Amino acid sequence: MIELPSYLSETKKGVLLKLHIQPKSSKTKISGQYGDRLKISIKAPPVDGKANKAVQDFLAKFFNIPKSNIELVSGSTSRKKNFLIKNLSVKEIVKHFSF
């Protein structure tokens, strides 16, 4: 069994990814761990759900999965967000992180 980073947890529906979002950044990227969350910098502003959509788009591209497999489950108006990643195992998700 692999030891999971604090920002990942397995659920019955998929893998929960705990994020800290930095909107209005110069570049969209994973910025590393931030406390018990994974920090993602997003170019989009936190207006009208643009940052949430940008995070969903980024995660879909990063994991190479359809956007429909990524669901915002909490934090729609907060920098602290939880996304559910469906149809990928924890092992598959951990393989994508190289830091």
N, C-alpha and C positions, 0 to 999 in steps of 0.2 A: 504494500500500500504506500502511495506517495504522500508526502506531507504537503498540504495545501497552503499557499500563501493566505494571509488573513483576508484578502479581498475576494477570495473564491470560496463558495460553499455549494455542496451538492444538495439538490432538492429532488422531490419526486417528479417535478415538471421539467427539470433541466439544471443548469448551473447558474447560480446567482453571482453576479459580478458587482462588487461594491466599488463605486467610483467617486472621485472628487473631480469636478469639472471646473476648468479655468476658461471662461468664455472670452471672446475678443482677443485671442492670442494672435501672434504674427504667423503662426503655423499650427496646423492640426497634427498632433502627435501624442504618443504616450510619453509622459514626463517622468515616470517612475512611481515608486510607492510614496504615499502621503499618509502617514499614520497607519491606520488599518485599511486604507483604501488605495486604489490605483488611481493616480492622477492622469487625466487626459486634458491636454490643452486643445481648445477648439477655436477656429477663426470666427465662427458665427457669434453674433451677439445674443444675449439672453432675452430676446424679445419674440413674442408670439410663437413660442415653441421652436424657434429656429435652432437654438443650441441643442435641444433634445433630438431633433431630427438629424442634425449634423453628427451627434454622437452615434445615433443608430446607423447612419450611413457609414461612418468610419469603422464601427465594429463589424458591420456586414462585410466590408472590404477587407479588413484586417483578418477576420476568420474565414473569409471566402465562403460565406453562407448567404442565403436570401435574407433581406430585411425583415421578412415575416417571421423569421426564427429569433428575432431580437425584440424583447418586450420591456418597456419601461414599467417597472412595478411600483416604484415609489420615488419621490423627490422631484416631481415635475417642475416645481418652482424653486428648487433648492440646488446648491452646488453639489450636495451629497445626493447621489442617485444610485438606485439599484436596478440593474438590468438583468433580465432572465434570458439566458442563452439556451435555446432549444435545439435538440438533435445533434448536439456535440457532447462528447464525454469530457470529464474533467481532464483526463490524460491528453485528449486532443487539444484542449484549450491551453494547458500548461506548456505543450510543445511550441506554441506560438510565441511565448515569452522567452526572450534570450538575455534579459538583464539580471 
